[in-house]
Amino acid sequence: MKPLDVYSTFDIDIVKARGCDLWDSFGNKYLDLYGGHAVISIGHSHPVYLKALSEQIRKIGFYSNAIKMPLQEELAFKLGELSGYTDYNLFLCNSGAEANENAFKLASFNNKRKKIIAFKGSFHGRTSLAVAATDNPSIVSPVNQNAQVVFLPLNDMEAFDAVAGDDVCAVIIEGIQGVGGVIIPDPDFLKHIERRCLKYGIILILDEVQSGYGRSGKFFAHQYAGIRPQLITVAKGMGNGFPIAGVLVSPDLKVHKEMLGTTFGGNYLACAAAIAVLDVIRDENLIGNAANLGVYLGEKLSHFTGIRDLRIRGLMAGIELEEPCAEIRRQLLFVHRIFTGSSADKNTIRLLPSLAISNREIDLFIHALSPMLIKEDEIFYNSK
């Protein structure tokens, strides 16, 4: 038997990681500006994180949710304090797709409806209903097409008003569209959605799986708009590599015993990892660092030609070039040993580094990128 061949992979074997750095099996060092799809929030192999996991595994690694787990209570308390959602409740699961599946279920249990509004360019996961609400027909199988999902243009209030009514169960929207190319919803659009949802009893789901956990320079990207959705889904940076996800649930929503469930969600090791992440984010002011470094990155990139658009909020960056970015990403990886990400837009480089990144790592990226984008007859941009 061998692994199912469904991933496009680079022929690189990473064997060690620390901070923003990676090493392959030949000892070559790489700069990680992608964090494994925004998963690495506090840096690889952070000592606080390693200590928390190693101490926990010596005690107990797993038991089911049939018993009380004080670590879940500690995690929920700290997440509420740091995010500002102290009055919400937390359901723990294992992945962003699973979090969105449970959010849909909670919404439908509460208003007894089926119709879902999602947005063009969206990505919400690869499980049954999550993938049906993802705007990528190539990953939606026929069995997933039974869901009642309507896709609307992002930031189009008129199109939204034409569909949003008392037959809609839920609206799901990303705090920032990640796979779509780091597309940022307009704050006025988010406020408009919230008002419309409240008017018609529609449940608003904010998918913060990629844009949450401080990446945007606020704990959640939707907080730039000053809204409070009934459901917020989180994953990726929540565990810094350990699989954990969750749904933040408004106290206004009705929940009863056995409504939701999971075998592995909220296990001891996952909670230990997630608590360590929150402690590091708080103690090292990583949300503030993300905000500041996003501004720094934008200032550096503003000197470049060959860039059609810059979409940066904190340490979630989309660099849209005037041509497809594949060759530039290839050179960054194999010549300069810098990992970056792609997106659904073939021209857009996506950066999702650790929130603990420094000016130094950004300068290394700028120095590598500049010869590929600045013409020879222009003044060479000195990033030092």
N, C-alpha and C positions, 0 to 999 in steps of 0.2 A: 504494500500500500504506500501511496505517497500523497502529499497535500493536493487538494483539488486546485486545478490551475485556473483561478479566477482573478488573480491580481497581476497587474503590470508592475514589475519590480525592477529596481536597479541592482546590478550585480555587485552589491556591497554588503559585507557581513559585519555589522556593528557588534562589538563585543564589550565595550565599556562606555560609560557616560558619566559626566559630572558637570553640573552647572549648565552652561550653554554649549558644551563641547561633547563630541562623540569620537570614538576611536574604532577603526576597523581591525580586522584580523591580521593585517599587515603592519599595524602600528600607525597608520595615517590618521591625522587629527582633522576633524570636521567641525564647522560652526553650524549649530542647529538653529535655524530661524523659522522652523515650521512646527516644532514641538509635537510631531506625530499627530497632525490634525488638531492642534490647539490643546492637546491633552496635558502637556508638561507646563504646568502653571507656575511652580515655585523653583524650577530647575531640576535637572537630573540628579538623583542620589543626594538630595539635601540631607544633611546630618540629622535634623529634627525628624524628618520623615522616616529615615532609616531606623532611627532609635525607636520610634513609635511602633513600627511594624515588627521589629525584632523582639521588642519586649512583649508585644501582644501575642505573637505566635508561641512564645514560651508558656503563656498562660492557657489560652484556648483560641483556636482559629475559627471554629464554626459550631454553631448549633442553630436550630430552626427558630422561626418567629413564634413558636409555641411558648416561649419563655420571655420574661422581661429582660431587656438589655439596657442597662444604664448608659452605655456608650451611645446608643441611639438618642437618648434624651440629651446628653451632652452635645452631640452633633447638632441636633435641632435647635438647641438654645444658642449655640455659638453662631450658627448660620443665620438665625433670626436677628441676633444682635449686629452682626457685621453687614447684613444686607438691608436692614431697616424693616424687615417683615416679622417683627416679634410676635404679632398676633396670629400669624398663619400656622398651619400644621404641615408636617413633612411626611410624605410617603417615600420610602426608600426602595430602589430597585437597582438594576444593573447596567443599563445603557440608555442613551438618549432616545433611541427608538422605543424602548420599553416605557420610558417616562412619558413620551407623547401618546402611546397607546393607552396608558392609564389615564392621562388627562382627557382624552376623548371619551373614555368610558365614564369618568366622573361627570363630565359635562352632560352626556346623554342621560345618565341616571337622574340628574337633577332637573332637566327640563323636558325629558321624554321625547326629544327630537333626534333627527338623523342627519340633516343636511349640514355640510361643513364648507366654510369659505377658506380657501388658501390663496397664495399669491404666486404669480409667475416668477420663475427663478428660485422657487423655494426648495429646501431640502429638509426633511423631517425624520428620515430614517428609512430602513429597508424591511421592516416588518409589515404586517398586513395593512392596517389602516394608515400607519405612518407613511408608507411608501405610496399609498393611494393619494395622499395629500402632498406628495413630492412632485415637482414639475419636471419630470424626466421620464418620458414614456419608455425609454430603453431599459429601465430597471423595474418597470411595473408589469407584472405578469397578468394574464387574463383573469386569474382568480382574484386578483387584487382590485379589479375594476368594478366590483359590485358596489363600492361605496359611493355615496352621494356627495361628491366633492366638486365645487366650482372654483376655477382659478381666475383670479382677477389681476389687472395690472397694479403694481405697487404704486402707492401715492396718488391714486386716481379716486378722489372722493365721489365723483359722479357715478363711476362704474360701481363703486361699493354700495352707494345708496340705492342703486337700481336692483340690487340682489338682497341686501340685508333687510330681513323682515322677521315676523314672528314664526316663520317656519324653519328658521336657521338654528341649529344646535350650537355650533361653535365657530369662532373665527380663530385661526392659528396663524401667527406671524412671527418671524424671527426678529430678535432685537436688532440684529444686523444680519443680512443674508451673507452667509459664508461661502458655500459652494457656488452660489450665484455670482460671486466676484467682489465681495465686500460692498454690498449695496445697502445704504443706510436709509431706513424709513424716515420720512419727514416728520418732525415732532408734531406738527399740526395735524398730519394724517393719523398718527397714533391717537391723539386726543379725540379726533372725530370718530374713529373706530370705537373708542371707549364709550363715548356718549351714545352712539347708535346701539351698541350692545346693551347698555343699561336700559335704553328705551324699550327694546324688544325682548329682553330676557335672554339674550344670547350670551354664552359663556366665552370670555376672551382668554385665549391661551397664548402666553408669550413663550416662544421657544428660545431659551437662552442657553441652549446646549453648548454652542460654540462662543457666543458673545458674552456670556455671563462670567461670574467669578473674577471680576476685576479687570478683565481683558480690555474693556472699552475705556477705562479711566474712571468708571463708576462700577459699583458691584454688579449691577445689571445695566445693559445698554438702554433699556426702555426708560430708565430713570432720568435720562436727559429730557424726556417728554413730560415727566411728572405724573405719569399714570400709574394705576394700581390694578393690574389684571387679576382675575379670580384664580387663575392657574398659571404657574411658572414652572417650566421644565429645565432641569439642569443635568449635566453629566460632564464629559471630557475633563476640564480642569479641576473638577471636584475631587478627584482622587490622585492626580499627578501621575497617572499610569495604572493605578489599581482600579479595576472595574467597579464603579459605583455611579448611581444616578438618583434623581429624586424629582418629586413633584411638590412644589409649595402650594398649599391649598388654602384658599380664603375661608375664614370662619363662617362666611355667609352660605357656603355650600353644605348640603346635608350629606352626611356619611354614616353608614351603619356597619356593624360587624360583618366581616367576610365579604364586603363589597369589592375589595381589592386583595391581592395576595401575591407572594413571591417566595421561592425557596431560598435563593441566595441573597436577596436584597437586604441590606442593612446588617450583614454579618459582622462579626467582631473585627476582622482584619480590615474590611472596607471602611468601617467607622473609624478605626484607629488612623487609617490613611487620611480620611477626609478631615478629621479633627486636626491632624498635624498640618494639613494644607491651610486650614483657616487660621491656625495659630501663626504660621509663618507669614501669611498674607497680612495679618494684623500687625505682628511684631516688627516686620521689615518694611511696612508701609508700601507694599507692592502695588496697591491700587494707585497711589500717588505717583509711584515710579512709572507705571504704565501710561498715565496721563502725560507726564513730563517727557518721557522718551518718545511718545507718539508725536508730540510737537517737534521734538528734536529731529526725528526721522523726516517729518514733512518739510522742515526747513532745509535739510540737506538735499532732499530730492527735488525741491523746487528750482534748483539750479540746472537741472538736466533738460536737454532737448530729447526728443524721441519718446517723451511721456505724454500721452493724450489726456490722461486724467489721474489724479491722486485721490483715493478714498481712504482716509485714515481716521480712525477713532481709537485713541489709546494705542495698544499694541495689536490691533487688528487692522492690517493694511492691505489695500488693493492697489497695485501699481499697473495701470492700464497703459500699455505701450501702443505705438502706432503700427505695430506689426505683431504677428504671433510671437509669443514669448518662449516657445519650447527650446530654441537653440540657445538663447541667453541663459535659461535655467540649466541647460546641459553644461554650458561653459562654467557657470557658477559652481556646479556640483563637481565636475570632473577636472577642471583647471584650478579653481579657487577653493574647492572643498567646502562649499556652503550649501546647505539644504534650504530650499524654498518650496513653496507650494504652487499648484496650478488652480484653475477654477473652471466653471462651465464656459466662461468667456476665454477663448484661446489666447487673447492678447494680455490677460491679466495675471501678473505674478502675485501670489498671496503670501503674506508674512504673518506668522502666528507664533512668535518666539515666547520663551519663558518671560513671565512678568518681572523676573529678577535680572533681566538683561541690562547691560550698561552702555554708556556712550561708546566705549571701546569697541564692542561688538558691532554696533551700528556703523561706526567708522570703517571697520573692516569690510563690511558689506558695501558701503558707498565707494570705497577705494576699488573694490573688485568690479563693481557695476559701471563706474564712470567711463572707462575707456570704450565700453560697448554702446554707450548712449550719447556721449559728447563727441561732436565732430572734431576732426583734427585742427581745423582752422579757428576753433573757439578756444578761449582761455581755459586751460585745464583746471578743473575744480579741485582745490586742495582740501581734502577732508581732514587733514591732521589739525 
